[in-house]
């Protein structure tokens, strides 16, 4: 009975921690089922599998199977459970397939290292414990538990801090490369174990230690490099925001200088007309002066100051490119979105629309902007003319990057749009119909603005 309990406990030590760690790499919003129910379900499923595993080991040992045969059956059972759990875990996470696959490779790699080290240590210091035919005994259980307890906190921090941050910002291309790197490392690790299996009593133990440490350092450096690249991109976005602020301030200063310059001329004319007693001409001039400067108020696009500033900047930029701009912006108050987020979101959307128009003749350049508040959400629609005629999914709105956004430098912008939309619990969709592109964004308004 104790030996059967050892098999069940050994199975749980090897599977339960890595199954829980898989979900630490993803934000709560990415999980279809999360929190207490998720981890209770994991425990229930794996405990059931562990009971079946111990029963299977008992049947095989009583049937007189050799240690090799029992180990092969145990490995096959592990693989079957791994595949089933992988399918269930993948279905529960709303993330790109490559991102889920990358996390799976990492935790499988971790589990393989822990098991290999425990086996090596038992072989080296408790060689007589390997005389049993069942996979687990008290010595390798103790070592498995000790190694897991020592390494698990560091892995939890790594997954919840480094990897989660990386997954939130990494693009598909870099994720695919990361999957390839980790997969190659895992395969090389398996090859190394097979080649060194006959020499574990010699220097291969220390070689394995060095190999694992070098792989861990390499993986950490890779994720750190990804994070540094993202910080650099964020810094560029901040510089872009500061540029927008500077342009807005500079335009305000220029307008004030022009106003003061014109005001001196207007006051001179008013003084002259008044001194000459030409009241009718003076009245006509004042009425004309008032109508001209009242017209300046018509430049206010909406009553959301942040959006008004951003739209004015990019509309003026579009007009300088001879792009015909039409708009329908109905925002009557400050909705409380973060300055940086809104600048990056709208800036990338409008910049991409302007960029697409640059490749067209001037008589075909146009852009349409629509923004409005609908209950607890803000809707943004940016449409523009383009020179491509490829249709995406028959013209329906889909979550993918249109062709004109895939030019050099635009991939990160689209990733930023997706990231900000997800931050506010919204969505981003793209539409392509012959010579027309559209980007539709839905954002939930922050609760503190209600």
C-alpha positions in Angstrom: 0.0 0.0 0.0 2.8 2.4 0.9 4.5 1.7 -2.5 1.3 2.5 -4.3 0.9 5.7 -2.4 4.5 6.6 -3.3 3.7 6.2 -7.0 0.7 8.5 -6.7 2.6 11.1 -4.7 5.5 11.0 -7.2 3.2 11.5 -10.1 1.6 14.5 -8.4 5.0 16.1 -7.5 6.0 15.8 -11.2 2.8 17.1 -12.7 0.9 19.4 -10.3 3.4 22.2 -10.0 4.1 22.5 -13.7 0.4 22.4 -14.5 -0.3 25.3 -12.3 2.8 27.3 -13.4 1.6 27.1 -17.0 -1.2 29.6 -16.2 1.0 32.0 -14.3 2.5 33.3 -17.6 -0.9 34.7 -18.7 -2.9 37.6 -17.4 -6.3 36.8 -15.8 -8.1 38.3 -18.8 -6.5 35.7 -21.0 -8.0 32.8 -19.1 -11.5 31.5 -19.8 -11.6 29.9 -16.4 -9.4 31.3 -13.7 -8.9 31.8 -10.0 -9.9 29.2 -7.5 -12.0 27.1 -9.9 -9.0 26.7 -12.2 -6.6 25.4 -9.6 -9.3 23.2 -8.0 -10.0 21.6 -11.4 -6.3 21.0 -12.0 -5.9 19.3 -8.6 -9.0 17.1 -9.1 -7.9 16.0 -12.6 -4.3 15.2 -11.7 -5.3 13.4 -8.5 -7.6 11.2 -10.5 -4.7 10.5 -13.0 -2.3 9.8 -10.1 -4.7 7.2 -8.7 -5.0 5.5 -12.1 -1.2 5.7 -12.4 -0.5 3.9 -9.1 -3.1 1.3 -10.0 -1.5 0.7 -13.3 2.0 0.4 -11.7 0.5 -2.2 -9.3 -1.0 -4.3 -12.0 2.2 -4.3 -14.1 4.4 -5.2 -11.1 2.1 -8.0 -10.0 2.0 -9.3 -13.6 5.8 -9.8 -13.4 6.9 -7.1 -15.9 10.5 -6.1 -15.9 11.7 -2.6 -14.7 12.3 -1.5 -18.3 8.8 -2.5 -19.4 7.2 -0.8 -16.4 9.3 2.4 -17.0 8.2 2.4 -20.7 4.6 2.1 -19.6 5.0 4.9 -17.1 6.6 7.1 -19.7 3.8 6.4 -22.2 1.2 7.2 -19.5 3.0 10.5 -18.7 3.0 11.4 -22.4 -0.7 10.7 -22.7 -1.5 12.8 -19.7 0.8 15.6 -21.0 -1.0 15.7 -24.3 -4.5 15.7 -22.7 -3.5 18.4 -20.2 -1.9 20.4 -23.0 -5.2 20.3 -25.0 -7.2 21.4 -22.0 -4.8 24.1 -21.1 -4.6 25.5 -24.6 -8.4 25.6 -24.7 -8.5 27.6 -21.5 -6.0 30.3 -22.6 -7.0 33.1 -25.1 -3.6 33.8 -26.6 -1.7 33.1 -29.8 -0.9 29.5 -30.4 2.9 30.1 -30.5 2.8 31.9 -27.1 1.0 28.9 -25.5 3.4 26.5 -27.2 6.4 28.5 -25.9 5.1 28.2 -22.3 4.5 24.5 -22.7 8.1 23.9 -23.9 9.5 25.9 -21.0 7.6 24.0 -18.3 8.3 20.6 -20.0 12.0 21.5 -20.1 11.8 22.4 -16.4 10.1 19.1 -15.5 12.6 17.1 -17.5 15.6 18.8 -15.7 14.1 18.2 -12.2 13.4 14.5 -13.0 16.9 14.1 -14.5 18.7 15.6 -11.5 16.7 13.6 -9.0 17.5 10.4 -10.9 21.2 11.3 -11.1 21.4 12.1 -7.4 19.7 8.8 -6.5 22.0 6.9 -8.8 25.1 8.7 -7.3 24.3 8.6 -3.6 21.5 6.0 -3.2 22.4 3.4 -5.8 20.8 0.6 -3.9 17.4 2.4 -4.1 17.3 1.7 -7.8 16.9 -2.0 -7.2 13.1 -1.7 -7.2 11.0 -2.1 -10.3 8.6 0.8 -9.7 9.4 4.4 -10.9 9.2 6.0 -7.4 10.7 5.1 -4.0 11.2 7.1 -0.9 14.7 8.4 -1.9 13.8 9.9 -5.3 10.5 11.2 -3.8 12.5 13.1 -1.3 14.8 14.4 -3.9 12.0 15.3 -6.3 10.2 17.2 -3.5 13.4 19.0 -2.4 14.4 20.0 -5.9 10.9 21.2 -6.7 10.6 23.1 -3.5 13.9 24.9 -4.0 13.4 25.7 -7.7 9.6 26.4 -7.8 9.6 29.9 -6.2 12.2 31.2 -8.7 10.3 29.7 -11.6 7.0 31.2 -10.4 8.7 34.6 -10.2 10.2 34.1 -13.6 6.9 33.1 -15.2 4.7 35.7 -13.5 7.1 38.6 -13.9 9.5 38.2 -16.8 7.6 35.8 -19.1 4.2 37.4 -18.5 5.6 40.9 -19.4 7.3 39.4 -22.4 4.2 37.7 -23.7 2.2 40.9 -23.4 4.5 42.7 -25.9 6.3 40.1 -28.0 5.1 39.8 -31.6 4.3 36.5 -33.4 7.7 36.4 -35.3 9.7 36.7 -32.1 7.4 34.2 -30.3 8.0 31.7 -33.1 11.8 32.1 -32.9 11.6 31.6 -29.1 9.6 28.4 -29.6 12.2 27.2 -32.0 15.1 28.0 -29.6 13.4 26.3 -26.6 12.4 23.3 -28.7 15.9 22.8 -29.9 17.3 23.1 -26.4 14.8 20.5 -25.2 15.8 18.1 -28.0 19.5 18.6 -27.4 18.9 17.9 -23.7 17.2 14.6 -24.5 20.0 13.7 -26.9 22.6 14.6 -24.2 20.8 12.3 -21.7 20.7 9.4 -24.1 24.4 9.8 -25.0 25.5 10.2 -21.4 23.2 7.5 -19.8 26.1 5.0 -19.5 28.5 7.4 -17.9 26.4 9.0 -15.1 28.9 7.8 -12.5 31.6 9.8 -14.1 31.9 13.5 -15.2 28.5 13.5 -17.0 26.7 14.6 -13.8 28.8 17.8 -13.7 28.5 18.2 -17.4 24.7 18.1 -17.0 24.8 20.7 -14.3 26.9 23.1 -16.5 24.7 22.4 -19.5 21.5 23.2 -17.6 22.9 26.3 -16.0 24.1 27.6 -19.3 20.6 27.0 -20.8 18.9 28.8 -18.0 21.3 31.8 -18.4 20.7 31.8 -22.2 16.9 31.7 -21.7 17.0 34.5 -19.1 19.2 36.6 -21.4 16.8 36.0 -24.4 13.8 37.2 -22.4 15.8 40.1 -21.0 16.7 41.1 -24.6 13.0 41.0 -25.6 12.2 43.2 -22.7 14.9 45.7 -23.5 13.7 45.8 -27.1 10.2 46.5 -25.9 11.4 49.2 -23.5 13.2 50.8 -26.4 10.0 50.8 -28.4 8.1 52.3 -25.5 10.7 55.0 -25.2 10.2 55.8 -28.9 6.5 56.0 -28.3 7.1 58.4 -25.4 9.3 60.6 -27.6 6.5 60.6 -30.2 4.1 61.8 -27.5 6.5 64.5 -26.5 6.9 65.5 -30.1 3.1 65.8 -30.3 3.1 68.0 -27.2 5.9 70.1 -28.6 4.1 70.6 -31.9 0.9 71.5 -30.1 2.7 74.0 -27.9 4.7 75.4 -30.8 1.5 75.9 -32.8 -0.1 77.6 -29.9 2.9 80.0 -29.6 2.9 80.7 -33.3 -0.9 81.4 -33.3 -0.4 83.7 -30.3 2.4 85.6 -32.0 0.3 86.0 -35.2 -2.6 87.1 -33.1 -0.5 89.7 -31.3 1.0 90.9 -34.5 -2.4 91.2 -36.2 -3.9 92.8 -33.1 -1.5 95.7 -33.3 -2.6 96.4 -36.9 -6.2 96.1 -36.0 -5.9 98.4 -33.0 -4.1 100.9 -35.2 -6.9 100.9 -37.8 -9.6 101.1 -35.1 -7.8 104.1 -33.5 -7.5 105.8 -36.9 -11.2 105.3 -37.8 -12.2 106.4 -34.3 -10.1 109.6 -34.4 -11.5 110.5 -37.9 -15.0 110.0 -36.6 -15.9 107.4 -39.2 -18.4 105.5 -37.0 -20.1 103.5 -39.8 -16.7 102.2 -41.2 -15.5 101.6 -37.6 -18.7 99.6 -36.8 -18.3 97.6 -40.1 -14.7 96.9 -39.4 -15.4 95.8 -35.8 -18.1 93.4 -37.0 -15.8 91.9 -39.6 -13.0 91.6 -36.9 -15.4 89.9 -34.5 -16.7 87.4 -37.1 -13.1 86.4 -38.1 -12.0 85.7 -34.6 -15.2 84.0 -33.6 -14.5 81.6 -36.5 -11.4 80.4 -34.6 -13.7 78.6 -32.2 -14.9 76.4 -35.1 -11.5 74.7 -35.0 -12.5 72.8 -31.9 -13.2 69.3 -33.1 -14.6 67.9 -29.8 -14.9 68.7 -26.1 -12.5 66.0 -25.1 -9.3 68.1 -24.9 -6.8 65.2 -25.3 -8.6 63.8 -28.4 -9.1 67.3 -29.8 -5.4 68.0 -29.6 -4.4 64.7 -31.2 -7.0 65.0 -34.0 -6.0 68.6 -34.8 -2.3 67.6 -35.1 -2.9 64.6 -37.4 -5.7 66.3 -39.5 -3.3 69.2 -40.1 -0.6 66.7 -41.1 -3.0 65.0 -43.5 -4.1 68.3 -45.0 -0.4 69.1 -45.7 -0.3 65.8 -47.6 -3.3 66.9 -49.7 -5.5 64.3 -48.1 -9.3 65.1 -48.0 -10.3 64.6 -44.3 -13.9 64.2 -43.1 -14.8 63.6 -39.5 -17.7 62.8 -37.2 -16.5 63.2 -33.6 -19.1 63.4 -30.9 -17.2 63.5 -27.5 -18.6 66.0 -25.0 -16.4 65.3 -22.0 -13.1 64.0 -20.8 -13.4 60.2 -20.7 -10.4 59.7 -18.5 -8.1 57.6 -20.8 -4.4 57.7 -20.1 -2.6 60.4 -22.2 0.1 58.0 -23.4 -2.4 55.3 -24.3 -4.7 57.5 -26.3 -1.8 59.3 -28.1 -0.2 56.0 -29.1 -3.5 54.4 -30.1 -4.9 57.2 -32.2 -1.4 58.3 -33.4 -0.7 54.9 -34.9 -4.1 54.5 -36.4 -4.0 58.0 -38.0 -0.4 57.8 -39.0 -1.0 54.5 -40.8 -3.9 56.0 -42.7 -1.8 59.0 -43.8 1.0 56.7 -44.8 -1.3 54.6 -47.0 -2.5 57.7 -48.8 1.0 58.8 -49.7 1.2 56.1 -52.4 -1.9 57.4 -54.2 -2.5 60.2 -56.6 -3.7 63.4 -54.9 -7.2 63.2 -56.4 -7.7 59.8 -54.7 -6.5 60.6 -51.2 -9.1 60.6 -48.4 -9.5 59.8 -44.8 -12.5 59.5 -42.5 -12.5 59.6 -38.7 -15.4 58.8 -36.5 -15.4 58.8 -32.7 -18.3 58.6 -30.2 -19.3 57.5 -26.8 -21.9 54.7 -26.6 -22.9 53.9 -23.1 -19.8 52.7 -21.3 -17.6 52.4 -24.4 -15.8 54.7 -26.8 -16.0 53.7 -30.5 -13.2 54.7 -32.9 -13.4 54.2 -36.7 -10.6 55.3 -39.0 -11.0 54.7 -42.8 -8.7 55.6 -45.6 -8.0 55.1 -49.2 -5.3 52.6 -50.3 -3.7 51.3 -53.4 -4.2 47.5 -52.7 -7.1 45.5 -53.9 -6.6 42.3 -51.9 -9.7 41.4 -49.8 -9.5 39.9 -46.3 -12.1 37.3 -45.6 -14.6 38.7 -48.1 -14.4 42.2 -46.6 -15.6 41.2 -43.1 -14.0 42.6 -40.0 -11.3 40.3 -38.7 -8.5 40.4 -36.1 -5.5 40.5 -38.3 -3.1 43.1 -39.7 -3.9 44.5 -43.1 -1.2 44.6 -45.8 -0.6 48.4 -45.6 0.1 48.0 -41.9 2.9 45.5 -42.5 5.3 48.0 -44.0 8.6 48.5 -42.2 8.0 50.1 -38.8 4.2 49.5 -38.7 4.2 46.1 -37.0 5.1 47.5 -33.6 2.4 50.2 -34.0 -0.3 47.6 -34.6 0.9 45.6 -31.7 0.6 48.7 -29.6 -2.9 49.3 -30.7 -3.8 45.7 -29.8 -2.1 46.0 -26.4 -3.9 49.2 -25.5 -7.3 47.9 -26.6 -6.7 44.8 -24.4 -5.7 47.0 -21.5 -9.2 48.6 -21.6 -11.0 45.4 -22.2 -11.8 46.3 -25.8 -11.1 45.0 -29.3 -9.4 46.0 -32.6 -10.7 44.9 -36.0 -9.5 45.6 -39.5 -11.4 45.7 -42.8 -10.2 45.7 -46.3 -12.4 46.3 -49.4 -10.5 47.0 -52.6 -9.3 50.6 -52.3 -10.5 51.1 -48.8 -9.1 50.2 -45.4 -10.8 50.6 -42.0 -9.8 50.2 -38.4 -12.5 49.8 -35.8 -11.5 50.1 -32.1 -13.8 49.6 -29.1 -12.5 50.7 -25.7 -14.3 50.4 -22.3 -14.3 53.8 -20.6 -12.4 53.8 -17.2 -14.8 53.4 -14.3 -13.4 56.5 -12.5 -14.9 58.7 -15.1 -18.5 57.8 -14.4 
